């Protein structure tokens, strides 16, 4: 995999980490905020580490971030936009 492809993989992992769905109810807002905060922190740590390393390590950093995100899943019902006419 080229350095550019590995960078793209890392960027995709960062977006996946911080693209946390909004909760369906107000009762889950604090859970959402805590999850987003945790995942954003992980993304920053991994991005900083990637910037300090050689580009050939971007793939490893992406895989590491994805593993860490799996440890912090969405544990609430996500908001779904109603379809037109509902």
PDB file as gemmi writes it, atoms N, CA and C in Angstrom:
CRYST1    1.000    1.000    1.000  90.00  90.00  90.00 P 1                      
ATOM      1  N   UNK A   1       0.851  -1.171   0.000  1.00  0.00           N  
ATOM      2  CA  UNK A   1       0.000   0.000   0.000  1.00  0.00           C  
ATOM      3  C   UNK A   1       0.900   1.239   0.000  1.00  0.00           C  
ATOM      4  N   UNK A   2       0.575   2.205  -0.826  1.00  0.00           N  
ATOM      5  CA  UNK A   2       1.384   3.426  -0.907  1.00  0.00           C  
ATOM      6  C   UNK A   2       1.133   4.301   0.324  1.00  0.00           C  
ATOM      7  N   UNK A   3       2.039   5.241   0.540  1.00  0.00           N  
ATOM      8  CA  UNK A   3       1.896   6.154   1.673  1.00  0.00           C  
ATOM      9  C   UNK A   3       0.601   6.956   1.551  1.00  0.00           C  
ATOM     10  N   UNK A   4       0.229   7.324   0.335  1.00  0.00           N  
ATOM     11  CA  UNK A   4      -1.009   8.071   0.136  1.00  0.00           C  
ATOM     12  C   UNK A   4      -2.231   7.221   0.488  1.00  0.00           C  
ATOM     13  N   UNK A   5      -2.213   5.957   0.113  1.00  0.00           N  
ATOM     14  CA  UNK A   5      -3.316   5.056   0.456  1.00  0.00           C  
ATOM     15  C   UNK A   5      -3.391   4.835   1.966  1.00  0.00           C  
ATOM     16  N   UNK A   6      -2.233   4.723   2.604  1.00  0.00           N  
ATOM     17  CA  UNK A   6      -2.220   4.550   4.060  1.00  0.00           C  
ATOM     18  C   UNK A   6      -2.731   5.799   4.760  1.00  0.00           C  
ATOM     19  N   UNK A   7      -2.384   6.972   4.216  1.00  0.00           N  
ATOM     20  CA  UNK A   7      -2.887   8.225   4.782  1.00  0.00           C  
ATOM     21  C   UNK A   7      -4.402   8.283   4.650  1.00  0.00           C  
ATOM     22  N   UNK A   8      -4.912   7.882   3.502  1.00  0.00           N  
ATOM     23  CA  UNK A   8      -6.365   7.864   3.303  1.00  0.00           C  
ATOM     24  C   UNK A   8      -7.027   6.911   4.304  1.00  0.00           C  
ATOM     25  N   UNK A   9      -6.428   5.765   4.523  1.00  0.00           N  
ATOM     26  CA  UNK A   9      -6.952   4.799   5.486  1.00  0.00           C  
ATOM     27  C   UNK A   9      -6.978   5.400   6.887  1.00  0.00           C  
ATOM     28  N   UNK A  10      -5.929   6.121   7.244  1.00  0.00           N  
ATOM     29  CA  UNK A  10      -5.876   6.768   8.556  1.00  0.00           C  
ATOM     30  C   UNK A  10      -6.953   7.838   8.670  1.00  0.00           C  
ATOM     31  N   UNK A  11      -7.115   8.645   7.644  1.00  0.00           N  
ATOM     32  CA  UNK A  11      -8.143   9.683   7.673  1.00  0.00           C  
ATOM     33  C   UNK A  11      -9.545   9.074   7.774  1.00  0.00           C  
ATOM     34  N   UNK A  12      -9.776   7.980   7.073  1.00  0.00           N  
ATOM     35  CA  UNK A  12     -11.064   7.293   7.171  1.00  0.00           C  
ATOM     36  C   UNK A  12     -11.305   6.806   8.596  1.00  0.00           C  
ATOM     37  N   UNK A  13     -10.273   6.279   9.240  1.00  0.00           N  
ATOM     38  CA  UNK A  13     -10.407   5.792  10.614  1.00  0.00           C  
ATOM     39  C   UNK A  13     -10.710   6.947  11.569  1.00  0.00           C  
ATOM     40  N   UNK A  14     -10.090   8.098  11.348  1.00  0.00           N  
ATOM     41  CA  UNK A  14     -10.354   9.266  12.190  1.00  0.00           C  
ATOM     42  C   UNK A  14     -11.806   9.706  12.038  1.00  0.00           C  
ATOM     43  N   UNK A  15     -12.277   9.776  10.803  1.00  0.00           N  
ATOM     44  CA  UNK A  15     -13.679  10.170  10.575  1.00  0.00           C  
ATOM     45  C   UNK A  15     -14.633   9.168  11.209  1.00  0.00           C  
ATOM     46  N   UNK A  16     -14.359   7.888  11.048  1.00  0.00           N  
ATOM     47  CA  UNK A  16     -15.209   6.856  11.658  1.00  0.00           C  
ATOM     48  C   UNK A  16     -15.246   7.015  13.174  1.00  0.00           C  
ATOM     49  N   UNK A  17     -14.114   7.377  13.750  1.00  0.00           N  
ATOM     50  CA  UNK A  17     -14.033   7.517  15.208  1.00  0.00           C  
ATOM     51  C   UNK A  17     -14.888   8.675  15.711  1.00  0.00           C  
ATOM     52  N   UNK A  18     -14.871   9.789  15.001  1.00  0.00           N  
ATOM     53  CA  UNK A  18     -15.560  10.981  15.514  1.00  0.00           C  
ATOM     54  C   UNK A  18     -16.946  11.186  14.919  1.00  0.00           C  
ATOM     55  N   UNK A  19     -17.348  10.361  13.997  1.00  0.00           N  
ATOM     56  CA  UNK A  19     -18.678  10.459  13.397  1.00  0.00           C  
ATOM     57  C   UNK A  19     -19.668   9.663  14.248  1.00  0.00           C  
ATOM     58  N   UNK A  20     -19.948  10.198  15.421  1.00  0.00           N  
ATOM     59  CA  UNK A  20     -20.812   9.543  16.402  1.00  0.00           C  
ATOM     60  C   UNK A  20     -22.244  10.031  16.169  1.00  0.00           C  
ATOM     61  N   UNK A  21     -23.208   9.116  16.028  1.00  0.00           N  
ATOM     62  CA  UNK A  21     -24.581   9.546  15.764  1.00  0.00           C  
ATOM     63  C   UNK A  21     -25.208  10.241  16.973  1.00  0.00           C  
ATOM     64  N   UNK A  22     -26.064  11.215  16.675  1.00  0.00           N  
ATOM     65  CA  UNK A  22     -26.800  11.890  17.736  1.00  0.00           C  
ATOM     66  C   UNK A  22     -27.763  10.908  18.384  1.00  0.00           C  
ATOM     67  N   UNK A  23     -28.015  11.080  19.678  1.00  0.00           N  
ATOM     68  CA  UNK A  23     -28.959  10.178  20.347  1.00  0.00           C  
ATOM     69  C   UNK A  23     -30.401  10.504  19.968  1.00  0.00           C  
ATOM     70  N   UNK A  24     -31.249   9.514  20.094  1.00  0.00           N  
ATOM     71  CA  UNK A  24     -32.667   9.675  19.786  1.00  0.00           C  
ATOM     72  C   UNK A  24     -33.397  10.463  20.861  1.00  0.00           C  
ATOM     73  N   UNK A  25     -32.917  10.388  22.090  1.00  0.00           N  
ATOM     74  CA  UNK A  25     -33.587  11.095  23.187  1.00  0.00           C  
ATOM     75  C   UNK A  25     -32.605  11.986  23.942  1.00  0.00           C  
ATOM     76  N   UNK A  26     -33.158  13.003  24.567  1.00  0.00           N  
ATOM     77  CA  UNK A  26     -32.332  13.918  25.355  1.00  0.00           C  
ATOM     78  C   UNK A  26     -31.660  13.240  26.530  1.00  0.00           C  
ATOM     79  N   UNK A  27     -32.230  12.148  26.982  1.00  0.00           N  
ATOM     80  CA  UNK A  27     -31.670  11.431  28.129  1.00  0.00           C  
ATOM     81  C   UNK A  27     -30.278  10.865  27.821  1.00  0.00           C  
ATOM     82  N   UNK A  28     -29.973  10.679  26.546  1.00  0.00           N  
ATOM     83  CA  UNK A  28     -28.688  10.095  26.160  1.00  0.00           C  
ATOM     84  C   UNK A  28     -27.657  11.119  25.708  1.00  0.00           C  
ATOM     85  N   UNK A  29     -27.955  12.393  25.855  1.00  0.00           N  
ATOM     86  CA  UNK A  29     -27.033  13.437  25.386  1.00  0.00           C  
ATOM     87  C   UNK A  29     -25.694  13.358  26.114  1.00  0.00           C  
ATOM     88  N   UNK A  30     -25.708  13.154  27.414  1.00  0.00           N  
ATOM     89  CA  UNK A  30     -24.442  13.079  28.158  1.00  0.00           C  
ATOM     90  C   UNK A  30     -23.634  11.852  27.734  1.00  0.00           C  
ATOM     91  N   UNK A  31     -24.310  10.749  27.480  1.00  0.00           N  
ATOM     92  CA  UNK A  31     -23.626   9.547  26.996  1.00  0.00           C  
ATOM     93  C   UNK A  31     -22.986   9.816  25.649  1.00  0.00           C  
ATOM     94  N   UNK A  32     -23.723  10.488  24.777  1.00  0.00           N  
ATOM     95  CA  UNK A  32     -23.212  10.876  23.455  1.00  0.00           C  
ATOM     96  C   UNK A  32     -21.974  11.760  23.593  1.00  0.00           C  
ATOM     97  N   UNK A  33     -22.072  12.779  24.432  1.00  0.00           N  
ATOM     98  CA  UNK A  33     -20.949  13.712  24.611  1.00  0.00           C  
ATOM     99  C   UNK A  33     -19.708  13.001  25.158  1.00  0.00           C  
ATOM    100  N   UNK A  34     -19.912  12.123  26.124  1.00  0.00           N  
ATOM    101  CA  UNK A  34     -18.786  11.385  26.702  1.00  0.00           C  
ATOM    102  C   UNK A  34     -18.144  10.470  25.655  1.00  0.00           C  
ATOM    103  N   UNK A  35     -18.974   9.818  24.848  1.00  0.00           N  
ATOM    104  CA  UNK A  35     -18.458   8.935  23.803  1.00  0.00           C  
ATOM    105  C   UNK A  35     -17.690   9.735  22.756  1.00  0.00           C  
ATOM    106  N   UNK A  36     -18.260  10.850  22.324  1.00  0.00           N  
ATOM    107  CA  UNK A  36     -17.586  11.690  21.338  1.00  0.00           C  
ATOM    108  C   UNK A  36     -16.263  12.215  21.885  1.00  0.00           C  
ATOM    109  N   UNK A  37     -16.269  12.639  23.140  1.00  0.00           N  
ATOM    110  CA  UNK A  37     -15.056  13.144  23.772  1.00  0.00           C  
ATOM    111  C   UNK A  37     -13.976  12.059  23.824  1.00  0.00           C  
ATOM    112  N   UNK A  38     -14.357  10.863  24.211  1.00  0.00           N  
ATOM    113  CA  UNK A  38     -13.400   9.751  24.306  1.00  0.00           C  
ATOM    114  C   UNK A  38     -12.827   9.409  22.941  1.00  0.00           C  
ATOM    115  N   UNK A  39     -13.709   9.287  21.958  1.00  0.00           N  
ATOM    116  CA  UNK A  39     -13.250   8.925  20.616  1.00  0.00           C  
ATOM    117  C   UNK A  39     -12.414  10.032  19.971  1.00  0.00           C  
ATOM    118  N   UNK A  40     -12.797  11.279  20.192  1.00  0.00           N  
ATOM    119  CA  UNK A  40     -12.011  12.392  19.650  1.00  0.00           C  
ATOM    120  C   UNK A  40     -10.622  12.409  20.281  1.00  0.00           C  
ATOM    121  N   UNK A  41     -10.567  12.137  21.566  1.00  0.00           N  
ATOM    122  CA  UNK A  41      -9.265  12.068  22.236  1.00  0.00           C  
ATOM    123  C   UNK A  41      -8.388  10.977  21.652  1.00  0.00           C  
ATOM    124  N   UNK A  42      -8.973   9.818  21.384  1.00  0.00           N  
ATOM    125  CA  UNK A  42      -8.218   8.731  20.761  1.00  0.00           C  
ATOM    126  C   UNK A  42      -7.723   9.137  19.377  1.00  0.00           C  
ATOM    127  N   UNK A  43      -8.582   9.810  18.619  1.00  0.00           N  
ATOM    128  CA  UNK A  43      -8.207  10.239  17.270  1.00  0.00           C  
ATOM    129  C   UNK A  43      -7.041  11.225  17.308  1.00  0.00           C  
ATOM    130  N   UNK A  44      -7.056  12.135  18.260  1.00  0.00           N  
ATOM    131  CA  UNK A  44      -5.957  13.104  18.387  1.00  0.00           C  
ATOM    132  C   UNK A  44      -4.659  12.394  18.754  1.00  0.00           C  
ATOM    133  N   UNK A  45      -4.726  11.481  19.687  1.00  0.00           N  
ATOM    134  CA  UNK A  45      -3.527  10.741  20.095  1.00  0.00           C  
ATOM    135  C   UNK A  45      -2.931   9.986  18.912  1.00  0.00           C  
ATOM    136  N   UNK A  46      -3.779   9.308  18.164  1.00  0.00           N  
ATOM    137  CA  UNK A  46      -3.302   8.526  17.020  1.00  0.00           C  
ATOM    138  C   UNK A  46      -2.772   9.440  15.925  1.00  0.00           C  
ATOM    139  N   UNK A  47      -3.454  10.555  15.660  1.00  0.00           N  
ATOM    140  CA  UNK A  47      -2.989  11.480  14.627  1.00  0.00           C  
ATOM    141  C   UNK A  47      -1.630  12.078  14.998  1.00  0.00           C  
ATOM    142  N   UNK A  48      -1.473  12.441  16.259  1.00  0.00           N  
ATOM    143  CA  UNK A  48      -0.169  12.986  16.699  1.00  0.00           C  
ATOM    144  C   UNK A  48       0.933  11.936  16.551  1.00  0.00           C  
ATOM    145  N   UNK A  49       0.622  10.710  16.925  1.00  0.00           N  
ATOM    146  CA  UNK A  49       1.614   9.638  16.794  1.00  0.00           C  
ATOM    147  C   UNK A  49       1.968   9.428  15.320  1.00  0.00           C  
ATOM    148  N   UNK A  50       0.963   9.453  14.455  1.00  0.00           N  
ATOM    149  CA  UNK A  50       1.206   9.259  13.024  1.00  0.00           C  
ATOM    150  C   UNK A  50       2.084  10.367  12.463  1.00  0.00           C  
ATOM    151  N   UNK A  51       1.855  11.587  12.900  1.00  0.00           N  
ATOM    152  CA  UNK A  51       2.668  12.709  12.422  1.00  0.00           C  
ATOM    153  C   UNK A  51       4.121  12.602  12.873  1.00  0.00           C  
ATOM    154  N   UNK A  52       4.351  11.927  13.969  1.00  0.00           N  
ATOM    155  CA  UNK A  52       5.708  11.770  14.495  1.00  0.00           C  
ATOM    156  C   UNK A  52       6.427  10.570  13.890  1.00  0.00           C  
ATOM    157  N   UNK A  53       5.714   9.759  13.130  1.00  0.00           N  
ATOM    158  CA  UNK A  53       6.291   8.538  12.569  1.00  0.00           C  
ATOM    159  C   UNK A  53       6.429   8.650  11.058  1.00  0.00           C  
ATOM    160  N   UNK A  54       6.996   7.625  10.490  1.00  0.00           N  
ATOM    161  CA  UNK A  54       7.118   7.545   9.038  1.00  0.00           C  
ATOM    162  C   UNK A  54       5.763   7.227   8.420  1.00  0.00           C  
ATOM    163  N   UNK A  55       5.515   7.693   7.197  1.00  0.00           N  
ATOM    164  CA  UNK A  55       4.236   7.434   6.538  1.00  0.00           C  
ATOM    165  C   UNK A  55       3.874   5.950   6.412  1.00  0.00           C  
ATOM    166  N   UNK A  56       4.854   5.068   6.394  1.00  0.00           N  
ATOM    167  CA  UNK A  56       4.529   3.641   6.256  1.00  0.00           C  
ATOM    168  C   UNK A  56       3.873   3.062   7.513  1.00  0.00           C  
ATOM    169  N   UNK A  57       3.778   3.865   8.580  1.00  0.00           N  
ATOM    170  CA  UNK A  57       3.111   3.416   9.812  1.00  0.00           C  
ATOM    171  C   UNK A  57       1.658   3.894   9.884  1.00  0.00           C  
ATOM    172  N   UNK A  58       1.191   4.641   8.897  1.00  0.00           N  
ATOM    173  CA  UNK A  58      -0.178   5.152   8.923  1.00  0.00           C  
ATOM    174  C   UNK A  58      -1.198   4.020   8.992  1.00  0.00           C  
ATOM    175  N   UNK A  59      -0.962   2.958   8.264  1.00  0.00           N  
ATOM    176  CA  UNK A  59      -1.884   1.824   8.274  1.00  0.00           C  
ATOM    177  C   UNK A  59      -1.985   1.202   9.657  1.00  0.00           C  
ATOM    178  N   UNK A  60      -0.847   1.066  10.327  1.00  0.00           N  
ATOM    179  CA  UNK A  60      -0.857   0.519  11.684  1.00  0.00           C  
ATOM    180  C   UNK A  60      -1.654   1.437  12.601  1.00  0.00           C  
ATOM    181  N   UNK A  61      -1.441   2.746  12.484  1.00  0.00           N  
ATOM    182  CA  UNK A  61      -2.157   3.706  13.317  1.00  0.00           C  
ATOM    183  C   UNK A  61      -3.665   3.645  13.061  1.00  0.00           C  
ATOM    184  N   UNK A  62      -4.056   3.489  11.812  1.00  0.00           N  
ATOM    185  CA  UNK A  62      -5.478   3.378  11.477  1.00  0.00           C  
ATOM    186  C   UNK A  62      -6.077   2.124  12.120  1.00  0.00           C  
ATOM    187  N   UNK A  63      -5.386   1.022  12.022  1.00  0.00           N  
ATOM    188  CA  UNK A  63      -5.872  -0.236  12.605  1.00  0.00           C  
ATOM    189  C   UNK A  63      -5.963  -0.115  14.128  1.00  0.00           C  
ATOM    190  N   UNK A  64      -4.976   0.509  14.733  1.00  0.00           N  
ATOM    191  CA  UNK A  64      -4.987   0.705  16.184  1.00  0.00           C  
ATOM    192  C   UNK A  64      -6.189   1.545  16.595  1.00  0.00           C  
ATOM    193  N   UNK A  65      -6.441   2.649  15.879  1.00  0.00           N  
ATOM    194  CA  UNK A  65      -7.574   3.509  16.206  1.00  0.00           C  
ATOM    195  C   UNK A  65      -8.887   2.751  16.072  1.00  0.00           C  
ATOM    196  N   UNK A  66      -9.019   1.975  15.026  1.00  0.00           N  
ATOM    197  CA  UNK A  66     -10.254   1.197  14.843  1.00  0.00           C  
ATOM    198  C   UNK A  66     -10.456   0.193  15.981  1.00  0.00           C  
ATOM    199  N   UNK A  67      -9.373  -0.433  16.433  1.00  0.00           N  
ATOM    200  CA  UNK A  67      -9.488  -1.367  17.560  1.00  0.00           C  
ATOM    201  C   UNK A  67      -9.934  -0.636  18.826  1.00  0.00           C  
ATOM    202  N   UNK A  68      -9.365   0.532  19.072  1.00  0.00           N  
ATOM    203  CA  UNK A  68      -9.724   1.292  20.266  1.00  0.00           C  
ATOM    204  C   UNK A  68     -11.166   1.790  20.187  1.00  0.00           C  
ATOM    205  N   UNK A  69     -11.621   2.198  19.006  1.00  0.00           N  
ATOM    206  CA  UNK A  69     -13.000   2.662  18.834  1.00  0.00           C  
ATOM    207  C   UNK A  69     -13.978   1.520  19.111  1.00  0.00           C  
ATOM    208  N   UNK A  70     -13.619   0.307  18.726  1.00  0.00           N  
ATOM    209  CA  UNK A  70     -14.478  -0.847  18.999  1.00  0.00           C  
ATOM    210  C   UNK A  70     -14.692  -1.047  20.500  1.00  0.00           C  
ATOM    211  N   UNK A  71     -13.755  -0.588  21.306  1.00  0.00           N  
ATOM    212  CA  UNK A  71     -13.887  -0.692  22.760  1.00  0.00           C  
ATOM    213  C   UNK A  71     -14.881   0.326  23.315  1.00  0.00           C  
ATOM    214  N   UNK A  72     -15.288   1.286  22.474  1.00  0.00           N  
ATOM    215  CA  UNK A  72     -16.203   2.350  22.887  1.00  0.00           C  
ATOM    216  C   UNK A  72     -17.345   2.462  21.867  1.00  0.00           C  
ATOM    217  N   UNK A  73     -18.216   1.443  21.838  1.00  0.00           N  
ATOM    218  CA  UNK A  73     -19.305   1.450  20.848  1.00  0.00           C  
ATOM    219  C   UNK A  73     -20.431   2.413  21.247  1.00  0.00           C  
ATOM    220  N   UNK A  74     -21.261   2.720  20.269  1.00  0.00           N  
ATOM    221  CA  UNK A  74     -22.471   3.497  20.533  1.00  0.00           C  
ATOM    222  C   UNK A  74     -23.409   2.592  21.327  1.00  0.00           C  
ATOM    223  N   UNK A  75     -23.791   3.031  22.509  1.00  0.00           N  
ATOM    224  CA  UNK A  75     -24.603   2.199  23.409  1.00  0.00           C  
ATOM    225  C   UNK A  75     -25.965   2.832  23.681  1.00  0.00           C  
ATOM    226  N   UNK A  76     -26.461   3.582  22.728  1.00  0.00           N  
ATOM    227  CA  UNK A  76     -27.770   4.205  22.851  1.00  0.00           C  
ATOM    228  C   UNK A  76     -28.448   4.158  21.487  1.00  0.00           C  
ATOM    229  N   UNK A  77     -29.736   4.427  21.487  1.00  0.00           N  
ATOM    230  CA  UNK A  77     -30.461   4.439  20.218  1.00  0.00           C  
ATOM    231  C   UNK A  77     -30.165   5.741  19.490  1.00  0.00           C  
ATOM    232  N   UNK A  78     -29.712   5.631  18.254  1.00  0.00           N  
ATOM    233  CA  UNK A  78     -29.350   6.803  17.467  1.00  0.00           C  
ATOM    234  C   UNK A  78     -30.582   7.452  16.841  1.00  0.00           C  
ATOM    235  N   UNK A  79     -30.508   8.753  16.697  1.00  0.00           N  
ATOM    236  CA  UNK A  79     -31.572   9.514  16.058  1.00  0.00           C  
ATOM    237  C   UNK A  79     -31.621   9.148  14.580  1.00  0.00           C  
ATOM    238  N   UNK A  80     -32.832   8.965  14.078  1.00  0.00           N  
ATOM    239  CA  UNK A  80     -33.043   8.724  12.651  1.00  0.00           C  
ATOM    240  C   UNK A  80     -33.961   9.797  12.120  1.00  0.00           C  
ATOM    241  N   UNK A  81     -33.517  10.483  11.094  1.00  0.00           N  
ATOM    242  CA  UNK A  81     -34.320  11.550  10.501  1.00  0.00           C  
ATOM    243  C   UNK A  81     -35.590  10.955   9.895  1.00  0.00           C  
ATOM    244  N   UNK A  82     -36.743  11.517  10.240  1.00  0.00           N  
ATOM    245  CA  UNK A  82     -37.990  11.000   9.674  1.00  0.00           C  
ATOM    246  C   UNK A  82     -38.020  11.200   8.159  1.00  0.00           C  
ATOM    247  N   UNK A  83     -38.654  10.270   7.488  1.00  0.00           N  
ATOM    248  CA  UNK A  83     -38.796  10.409   6.046  1.00  0.00           C  
ATOM    249  C   UNK A  83     -39.835  11.486   5.755  1.00  0.00           C  
ATOM    250  N   UNK A  84     -39.760  12.050   4.571  1.00  0.00           N  
ATOM    251  CA  UNK A  84     -40.707  13.102   4.169  1.00  0.00           C  
ATOM    252  C   UNK A  84     -42.143  12.609   4.328  1.00  0.00           C  
ATOM    253  N   UNK A  85     -42.986  13.456   4.870  1.00  0.00           N  
ATOM    254  CA  UNK A  85     -44.386  13.111   5.042  1.00  0.00           C  
ATOM    255  C   UNK A  85     -44.725  12.420   6.345  1.00  0.00           C  
ATOM    256  N   UNK A  86     -43.756  12.225   7.190  1.00  0.00           N  
ATOM    257  CA  UNK A  86     -44.021  11.544   8.471  1.00  0.00           C  
ATOM    258  C   UNK A  86     -44.085  12.544   9.601  1.00  0.00           C  
TER     259      UNK A  86                                                      
END                                                                             
